[in-house]
Amino acid sequence: MIYYKTEEEIEYIRQSCLLVCEALAEVGRLIRPGISGKEIDEAAEKVILDHGAKPGFKGLYGFPATLCVSVNEHVVHGIPTADQVFEGGDIVSVDCGVFMNGFFGDSAFTFPLGEVSEEVMELCRVTNTSLYLGIEQAVAGNRLGDIGHAIQHYVEREHGYGVVRDLVGHGIGRELHEDPQVPNFGKRGRGTLLKEGLTIAIEPMVNLGRKEVRTSRDGWTVRSKDLKPSAHYEHTVAVQKDKADILSDHSLIEAAIQQNPNVQEVALKTVNA
């Protein structure tokens, strides 16, 4: 069942999303070659707890950490540990959730560390841009397929990358994962009708190579089947009449990155209308 949110509830979700981005901004300030997944996980958790909130992922479905930290060919759900030490040339996808005032927030960002190849930087730029192309379609009167089509067409038809099919975005509110599912692929005019008050997490997961993925032995970490790099960006948005309301704020993360010489900026690409 889909739950449509009141204006007040949307503001609560926005507050949770902004705290998610504050935690990801702290990651952006700290992350560098030589630091571990455990260290950035602890730093993000401190930001969340210091604001009187709770990590949205930790303990959910048995997940053991505050952040999902996925490196290179790992698509999502990587478990941050002391042994997960980042190196120059890595891309590190970090997904974070917060539970505060009875509502969840969710957002993700991929951090390119050091000298990342131009091929992989282009993957990050295209994935990040595809997120906003999907968001443009998240308006009342459109359908879920319009969001997925915008992402898939740009990523696969225009750039030849693989959009992951096994993992999708989702509704969000009092639960982290609510109806409806929000695929990053689809056909225009198909799927659930979008109405004002719907809050959804849109999160393209894009592989440099094939779209197929596989779950690792830990039962959590999802990796590309061909072991080529994968990028992941996510915003939580509220569907509105004329323009989606983006509840998370990646500018907080981008500002932190600008102060960190160990991380490359991922600018959006110009898209021809």
Order of alpha helices (4+ residues) and beta strands (2+ residues): alpha-alpha-beta-beta-beta-beta-beta-alpha-alpha-beta-beta-beta-beta-beta-beta-beta-beta-beta-beta-alpha
